[in-house]
Amino acid sequence: MADGLTKSAARNIFYGGSLFFFLLFAALTAHSHWYMVNTSTDSEGLTESVVEGKHVWEKNMCINCHSIMGEGAYFAPELGNVWERYGGHDNPEAARAGLAAWIRAQPLGAEGRRQMPAYDFSDEEMNALIDFLEWTDGIDDQDWPPHPAG
């Protein structure tokens, strides 16, 4: 019997380990996908208006400044919990009005602060965008962001 590791034993360990970790990776990927589709995502609340709001979000490149659940830029506030910050759980109508007024009031012109550009959204686009932000608040984001202010 050889004192060290033989070439064939090393090859078998390499191939066996590679196969094991590939299968583990594939299983974890499948589980993550299943979790996102069945547990983490509010598919019942995914209406046409929410989808249109996502299109407004993408068309106006909001992600270039804002982030949702940590994805995006960190130039402007996190918007994954903006519905909660505006009191949407307690008073949805006031939250809608507050968000719409805030977006329509931009840019504020405050000296020395970052400025959000002005967007000329139609009422339909504004409602769809707010529906999208409300929907993102309902996603199980596992306590992200860590601070309520985003």
Secondary structure, DSSP 4 states (H G I P E B T S, - for coil): --SS--HHHHHHHHHHHHHHHHHHHHHHHHHHHHHIIIIIS--TT--HHHHHHHHHHHHTTGGGT-EETTEE-SSS-B-TTHHHHTTTTT-HHHHHHHHHHHHHT-----TTS--PPP----HHHHHHHHHHHHHHHTS--SS-SSSTT-
